[in-house]
Amino acid sequence: MPDQPAPVPVDRLRFEMPPAHTDPAEERAYRKERLAGTLRLFARLGYEDGVAGHVSARDPEFDDCYWVNPFGRAFALLGPEDLLLVDGDGRVLQGGRRVNELAFAVHAAVHRARPDAVAVVRAPAPYGRALAALGELLAPLTHEACAFYEDHALLDEYAGAHDAERIGRAIGPYKALVLRHHGLLTVGGSVDAAAWWFVAAERAAQVQLIARAAGKPVLIDHHKAVATRERFGGDLAAWVSYQPLWQSVADLPSTS
């Protein structure tokens, strides 16, 4: 029999990590590219309903300024060149289309409340909205759901766009928020992390609703849920988890 191949040295194995940028222009271009790709992914996943749904990313150079998708444009059509730069008061600084001022007010409030958050995601995904209608938090029913264990909150009353500051306060130090009668909102230290937390929360909500409909779910106990969250609930783990989804849309040009 032939000899078994020798193991490949670990230092020769590729492993993607978040890039580090020293030039604000490069960082801006990177964030815009990831934001536009996330919107195209959300179109594919069905996280779009009319003009509802936004992903925003903090500009790396200009204070209280954020990149966001324009009003009334299909997610699937968006590229980095279509994004708007909007200040915290909802005024468009760069771009040729209107912004949804009421929806953006929520994003601006969350960004101001969470200066550590690069990105904010709020989209009309079905299972998150169903969970929000029940006024429930995500339960530790699966390994993946444990990422949110004691790291998300519930705003247990209907809050409209005029309650933007209250929504900003409600997110607290957490990665996700269940907005009663609205759905899910997530934040992250990168666009990729915020997007992954939204996808993961939506999938956890789906499993939770299915399990409840089928019987009586058994919760993962507190200590194991905490240990799982500590290992897999950070933004780096979210960034890594998001890469296969990113790869599925990275090479798809917008059709605008």
Order of alpha helices (4+ residues) and beta strands (2+ residues): alpha-beta-beta-beta-beta-alpha-beta-alpha-beta-alpha-beta-beta-alpha-alpha-alpha
